[in-house]
């Protein structure tokens, strides 16, 4: 029986490779890339940790616009410049907006309703329309008061134990997101809904780790293996993950439905979309899955960006002092910054832009799936190829960002023409491309701005000191395969002044 199953799997793999090799409909070459091994293709290359680093090296070796490799016959393309990503993923969005049929995530774990895994079709378009209703540019200001309150509360908690800054950031990101998405107020770190949501987010990250492709996605026949079969641990995991993810999707949504029925619902993403309608409809299915999508996308982006900003301030005290001077001049010292101050604080905006660029919170996009054969710059890209935007390579493009490893907010204050400003603005690619661009980008971006501005106004952030007063260099380690999240490091966080302390106490 084992030999029969193995024979089937090997036959499927061989057929997949032959199909891939036979895809070409014309004499045009494939994009160049690293040499592939028989059958397994570039499997060993794709298993690299922090895949954006080898992908960037391949780009320099084989050409900057894209590199093609394959794993068990599955074509994989890395798009390494913002220009190529715009040409393909934006301008040709009608054929580049699908998602691969991720058997593990969508079928075995049941996440076909989660926006990041949803195929390009009616459901995806419905979800996009709902997102525009709830967090589009015209309505995002509704969340400003909530964000300002949550940010002040975070600053107070942070000052009680700065050494635990990561725990405070996790609590802030989770609590803020639960409030915005579900109108749920987190009152302690032991909140059961917060714990459930964090577990759901961890499951999604686990499914998307590496390049987000599991063996069963490439060889769907593997899903027929019995759960006890050697190597079928992914199926046992899927059973547990599916149950927990269903709770993550259903429990908070049901609490909002109950609150709406009782007339006690707080304003939130969910209640805004429900608009008083608690009947069981197709739209409810979309809303509850969208809500989970919002939570999982927002919490990790907020945590990563805030951590990268703190690291940047520790390493660049000059930038922090210059930013504090701008806030003191424009806002004064009798209150914290508000969203209404943003247009008058260009250096704060430049710091956020540089944090997006230098920190690069998501260096490699979750893949798009090409729906038709395509040709780009004389190279043939076959239907079904998985397209990864290598954002790391884009934000390290020395033609746009000289000295890319340096943290220089001033690069975004240069007297550039409008076209160059658009090309340099990292917001145009760190949130994704085309019809798959993060639909909650406006809300996430604004929540990060108020957090950064408030921390600059109220806090002094610097390197930690040892018992002799010598500065301790932070140990910087990145070990997340999706988000470029630095592990906690030693630092010093103090309130800037007695007046700032009083402001936080009054908040």
C-alpha positions in Angstrom: 0.0 0.0 0.0 2.8 2.4 0.9 4.6 1.7 -2.3 1.5 2.2 -4.3 0.9 5.6 -2.7 4.5 6.7 -3.2 4.3 5.6 -6.9 1.1 7.7 -7.4 2.8 10.7 -5.8 6.0 10.4 -8.0 3.8 9.9 -11.1 1.9 13.1 -10.3 5.2 15.0 -9.7 6.6 13.8 -13.0 3.5 14.7 -14.9 3.5 18.2 -13.3 7.1 18.8 -14.4 6.4 17.6 -18.0 3.4 19.9 -18.1 5.5 22.8 -16.9 8.2 22.1 -19.5 5.6 21.7 -22.2 3.7 25.0 -21.4 5.6 27.0 -24.0 3.3 28.1 -26.9 6.0 30.0 -28.8 9.8 30.3 -29.1 10.1 33.0 -26.6 12.5 32.2 -23.7 11.4 32.0 -20.1 12.8 34.6 -17.7 16.3 33.6 -16.6 16.9 32.1 -13.1 19.0 29.7 -11.0 19.6 26.3 -12.4 16.8 23.8 -11.6 17.4 20.2 -10.6 15.4 17.3 -12.2 11.9 16.7 -10.9 12.2 18.9 -7.7 13.3 22.0 -9.7 14.4 24.8 -7.4 13.0 23.3 -4.2 16.3 23.7 -2.3 16.6 27.4 -3.4 13.0 28.1 -2.3 13.6 26.6 1.1 16.0 29.4 2.1 15.1 31.5 5.1 14.3 35.1 4.4 13.7 34.2 0.7 13.8 37.9 -0.3 17.6 37.9 0.2 18.4 35.1 -2.3 15.7 36.4 -4.7 17.5 39.8 -4.6 20.8 38.2 -5.4 19.3 36.3 -8.3 17.9 39.6 -9.6 21.4 41.1 -9.7 22.7 37.9 -11.3 20.0 37.2 -13.9 18.2 40.5 -14.4 16.2 42.9 -12.3 12.7 42.5 -13.8 11.9 38.9 -12.9 13.4 35.5 -12.3 11.7 32.2 -13.0 12.3 29.0 -11.2 10.0 26.0 -10.5 9.2 23.6 -7.7 7.8 20.3 -8.8 6.7 21.9 -12.0 5.1 24.9 -10.4 6.4 28.1 -12.1 7.5 30.8 -9.7 8.4 34.4 -10.7 10.0 37.1 -8.6 9.3 40.6 -9.7 12.1 42.7 -8.4 11.4 46.3 -9.4 8.5 48.6 -8.7 8.3 49.4 -12.4 7.9 45.7 -13.4 5.4 45.2 -10.6 3.3 48.1 -11.8 3.4 46.9 -15.4 2.3 43.4 -14.5 0.3 43.5 -11.2 -1.3 46.9 -11.6 -1.8 47.5 -15.3 -2.6 43.8 -16.1 -4.6 43.2 -12.9 -7.3 41.4 -14.8 -5.0 38.4 -15.3 -2.6 38.9 -12.3 -5.1 39.1 -9.4 -5.9 35.5 -8.8 -4.6 33.4 -5.9 -3.2 29.9 -6.1 -5.5 27.1 -5.1 -3.9 26.6 -1.7 -5.3 23.2 -0.8 -3.8 23.4 2.7 -5.3 26.8 3.6 -8.5 26.8 1.6 -9.6 23.2 1.6 -8.1 21.5 4.6 -8.1 24.4 7.0 -11.3 26.0 5.5 -9.9 29.5 4.9 -11.5 30.1 1.5 -13.3 33.1 2.9 -10.2 34.8 4.2 -9.4 37.6 1.8 -5.7 36.8 1.5 -6.6 33.3 0.2 -9.7 34.2 -1.8 -9.6 33.5 -5.5 -10.3 36.3 -8.0 -14.0 36.1 -8.5 -17.4 37.3 -7.3 -16.6 36.8 -3.6 -13.4 38.8 -3.8 -15.1 41.6 -5.6 -17.9 41.7 -3.0 -15.3 41.8 -0.2 -13.5 44.7 -1.9 -16.7 46.7 -2.1 -17.4 46.1 1.6 -13.9 47.2 2.5 -14.4 50.5 0.6 -17.6 51.1 2.5 -16.0 50.5 5.9 -12.4 51.8 5.6 -12.2 53.7 2.3 -10.5 57.1 2.2 -13.9 58.9 2.6 -14.8 57.1 5.9 -11.5 56.3 7.6 -11.6 59.5 9.6 -14.4 57.9 11.7 -11.8 55.8 13.4 -9.5 58.8 14.4 -10.9 59.4 17.9 -10.6 55.7 18.7 -7.0 55.6 17.5 -6.0 58.7 19.5 -7.5 57.3 22.7 -5.9 53.8 22.3 -2.5 55.4 21.5 -2.5 57.5 24.7 -3.4 54.4 26.8 -0.5 52.5 25.2 2.0 55.2 26.0 1.0 55.1 29.7 1.4 51.3 29.8 4.7 51.4 28.0 6.2 53.8 30.6 5.3 51.4 33.5 7.8 48.7 32.1 9.7 49.9 29.0 11.8 46.7 29.0 8.6 44.8 28.1 7.9 47.1 25.1 7.2 44.2 22.7 4.4 42.8 25.1 3.0 46.3 25.3 3.0 46.7 21.5 1.3 43.3 21.1 -1.4 44.3 23.6 -1.8 47.7 21.9 -2.0 46.2 18.4 -4.4 43.5 19.4 -6.6 45.7 21.6 -6.7 48.6 19.1 -7.7 46.2 16.3 -10.4 44.4 18.3 -11.9 47.8 19.1 -11.8 49.0 15.5 -13.0 45.7 13.9 -15.5 44.5 16.5 -16.0 47.3 19.0 -14.6 45.0 21.7 -12.8 46.7 24.6 -9.8 44.7 25.9 -9.4 45.3 29.6 -6.6 42.9 30.5 -3.9 40.9 28.8 -5.9 37.8 29.7 -8.9 38.8 27.6 -10.2 35.5 26.0 -11.2 37.2 22.7 -7.7 38.6 22.4 -6.1 35.2 23.0 -8.4 33.6 20.4 -7.6 36.3 17.9 -3.9 36.0 18.5 -4.0 32.2 18.0 -5.9 32.7 14.8 -3.3 35.1 13.5 -0.5 32.7 14.4 -2.2 29.9 12.4 -2.5 32.1 9.4 1.2 33.1 9.7 2.1 29.4 10.0 0.1 28.6 6.9 1.8 31.4 4.9 5.4 30.7 6.3 8.2 30.3 3.8 6.5 31.1 0.4 3.1 30.0 1.6 3.1 26.9 -0.5 2.7 23.4 1.1 3.5 20.1 -0.7 -0.2 19.4 -0.8 -0.8 22.6 -2.7 1.6 21.4 -5.5 0.4 17.7 -5.3 -3.3 17.8 -4.2 -3.4 14.0 -4.2 -1.5 14.2 -0.9 -4.7 15.3 0.8 -6.0 11.7 0.3 -3.3 10.3 2.6 -4.8 8.9 5.9 -4.1 11.1 8.9 -1.9 8.4 10.5 0.3 8.0 7.4 4.0 8.9 7.9 4.5 12.5 6.7 0.8 13.3 7.0 1.2 15.5 10.1 0.0 18.5 8.0 -3.4 16.8 7.9 -3.5 16.4 11.7 -2.6 20.0 12.1 -5.2 21.0 9.6 -8.0 19.4 11.7 -7.1 21.4 14.8 -6.4 24.6 12.9 -9.7 24.4 11.1 -11.6 24.2 14.4 -9.7 27.0 16.0 -10.0 29.3 12.9 -13.8 28.7 12.8 -13.9 29.9 16.4 -11.8 32.9 15.5 -14.2 33.8 12.7 -17.5 33.1 14.4 -17.1 34.0 18.1 -16.3 37.8 17.8 -18.8 38.2 14.9 -21.6 36.6 16.9 -20.8 38.9 19.8 -21.3 41.9 17.5 -24.6 40.5 16.2 -25.8 40.1 19.8 -24.8 43.6 20.6 -26.5 45.0 17.5 -29.7 43.2 18.4 -29.5 44.5 22.0 -28.8 48.0 20.9 -25.5 48.0 22.8 -23.0 47.7 19.9 -20.1 50.2 19.9 -19.1 51.8 16.5 -16.8 49.4 14.6 -15.9 48.0 11.2 -18.3 45.2 11.8 -21.3 47.1 13.1 -20.9 49.7 10.3 -21.2 47.1 7.7 -24.1 45.3 9.4 -25.9 48.6 9.6 -28.5 47.1 11.9 -29.3 44.1 9.7 -28.8 40.9 11.7 -30.5 38.5 9.3 -28.4 35.6 8.1 -27.3 36.6 4.6 -24.5 36.0 2.1 -23.2 39.4 3.1 -22.8 38.3 6.7 -20.5 35.5 5.5 -18.4 38.1 3.7 -18.4 40.5 6.7 -17.3 37.9 9.3 -14.5 36.7 7.1 -13.5 40.2 6.2 -13.4 41.1 9.9 -10.9 38.3 10.6 -8.9 39.3 7.6 -8.7 42.9 8.9 -7.6 41.7 12.3 -4.9 39.3 11.1 -3.5 41.9 8.6 -3.6 44.9 10.9 -2.1 43.4 14.1 1.2 42.1 12.6 1.7 45.2 10.4 1.2 47.5 13.4 3.5 45.4 15.6 6.2 45.2 13.0 6.2 48.8 12.0 6.2 50.1 15.6 9.1 47.8 16.4 11.0 49.0 13.3 10.4 52.6 14.2 11.6 52.1 17.7 14.8 50.4 16.4 15.3 53.3 13.9 15.1 55.8 16.7 17.5 53.9 18.9 20.0 53.8 16.1 19.4 57.4 14.9 19.1 59.8 17.8 19.7 62.8 15.4 16.4 61.9 13.6 14.4 61.7 16.9 15.7 65.1 18.1 14.9 66.7 14.8 11.4 65.2 14.8 10.8 66.4 18.4 11.8 69.9 17.5 9.2 69.9 14.7 6.4 68.7 17.0 7.4 71.3 19.7 7.3 74.1 17.1 4.0 73.1 15.4 2.0 71.4 18.2 3.6 72.8 21.3 4.1 70.9 24.6 0.6 71.3 26.1 -1.0 68.5 24.1 -0.1 65.5 22.0 -0.3 65.5 18.2 -3.7 65.0 16.5 -4.6 63.9 13.0 -5.5 67.5 12.3 -1.8 68.3 12.7 -0.5 65.9 10.1 -0.3 68.3 7.2 1.9 70.6 9.3 4.4 67.8 10.3 6.2 66.9 7.1 9.3 65.5 8.9 7.1 63.1 10.9 5.6 61.8 7.6 9.1 61.5 6.2 10.1 59.3 9.2 7.2 57.1 8.6 8.0 56.8 4.9 11.6 55.9 5.7 10.5 53.3 8.3 8.3 51.7 5.6 11.3 51.7 3.2 14.3 51.0 5.5 12.4 48.6 7.7 10.4 46.9 4.9 7.8 45.2 7.2 6.7 42.6 4.5 9.7 42.0 2.3 8.0 39.4 0.0 4.4 39.6 -1.0 2.0 36.6 -0.8 1.8 35.3 -4.3 -0.5 36.2 -7.1 -1.5 33.6 -9.7 -1.3 34.4 -13.4 -4.6 33.5 -15.1 -3.4 33.6 -18.7 -0.1 33.1 -20.6 1.7 36.5 -20.7 4.8 38.0 -22.3 6.9 40.8 -20.6 10.0 42.3 -22.1 10.3 39.5 -24.6 10.1 36.7 -21.9 7.3 34.1 -21.7 5.5 33.7 -18.4 3.1 30.7 -18.5 -0.4 30.6 -17.1 -0.6 29.4 -13.5 2.8 30.9 -12.5 3.0 32.2 -9.0 4.1 35.9 -9.0 5.9 37.2 -5.9 6.6 41.0 -5.6 10.1 41.2 -4.1 9.5 44.4 -2.1 12.8 44.1 -0.4 14.6 44.6 -3.7 12.4 47.5 -4.5 13.1 49.5 -1.3 16.9 48.8 -1.7 16.9 50.1 -5.3 20.0 52.4 -5.2 18.8 54.4 -8.3 15.9 55.6 -6.2 17.4 55.4 -2.7 21.1 56.2 -2.6 22.8 54.6 0.5 19.7 52.4 1.0 21.0 50.9 4.3 21.0 54.3 6.0 17.9 55.7 7.7 17.5 59.1 6.0 14.0 60.6 6.2 15.3 63.6 4.4 15.3 61.6 1.1 11.5 62.1 1.1 11.7 65.9 1.5 13.8 66.5 -1.6 12.5 68.8 -4.3 11.6 66.0 -6.7 9.1 66.2 -9.5 5.7 64.5 -9.0 6.6 61.4 -11.0 9.7 60.8 -9.0 7.9 61.4 -5.7 5.4 58.7 -6.7 8.1 56.2 -7.7 9.9 56.8 -4.4 6.9 56.6 -2.1 7.1 53.2 -0.4 3.4 53.2 0.3 2.8 52.5 -3.4 4.3 49.0 -3.0 4.6 48.0 0.7 0.9 47.4 0.8 0.9 45.3 -2.3 -0.1 45.9 -5.9 -3.1 46.1 -8.2 -6.4 44.6 -7.2 -4.7 42.7 -4.4 -3.4 45.9 -2.7 -4.3 45.8 1.0 -7.8 47.4 1.1 -7.3 48.4 4.7 -4.1 50.3 3.9 -5.5 53.7 4.6 -6.6 52.7 8.1 -3.3 50.9 8.9 -1.2 53.8 7.6 -3.1 56.3 9.7 -3.0 54.2 12.8 0.8 53.9 12.5 1.1 57.7 11.9 -0.6 58.7 15.2 1.4 56.1 17.1 4.8 57.4 15.7 3.8 61.0 16.2 2.7 60.4 19.8 5.8 58.4 20.7 8.1 61.2 19.3 6.2 63.9 21.2 6.1 62.2 24.6 9.1 59.9 24.8 12.9 59.8 24.7 14.0 56.6 23.0 17.7 55.6 23.1 20.2 52.8 23.6 20.3 51.2 27.0 23.2 51.8 29.3 25.1 49.4 31.6 25.9 50.0 35.3 28.9 52.1 34.3 26.9 54.4 32.0 28.3 52.9 28.7 25.8 52.5 25.9 24.8 49.0 25.0 24.6 48.3 21.3 21.2 46.6 20.5 21.4 43.0 19.3 19.3 43.0 16.1 17.9 39.7 15.0 15.2 39.1 12.4 13.7 35.5 12.4 10.2 35.9 11.0 9.7 34.4 7.5 6.8 36.8 6.6 7.1 40.0 8.6 10.5 41.6 9.1 10.0 41.8 12.9 13.1 42.5 15.0 13.3 40.3 18.2 13.2 42.3 21.4 16.4 44.2 22.3 17.6 46.3 25.2 16.7 50.0 25.0 15.8 53.0 27.2 12.4 54.6 27.1 11.7 57.6 29.2 9.1 60.3 29.3 10.4 63.5 27.7 9.4 65.9 30.4 7.3 66.5 33.5 4.7 68.2 31.3 4.6 65.2 28.9 4.0 62.9 31.9 1.1 65.1 33.1 -0.4 65.0 29.6 -0.4 61.2 29.7 -1.8 61.0 33.2 -4.7 63.3 32.1 -5.4 61.2 28.9 
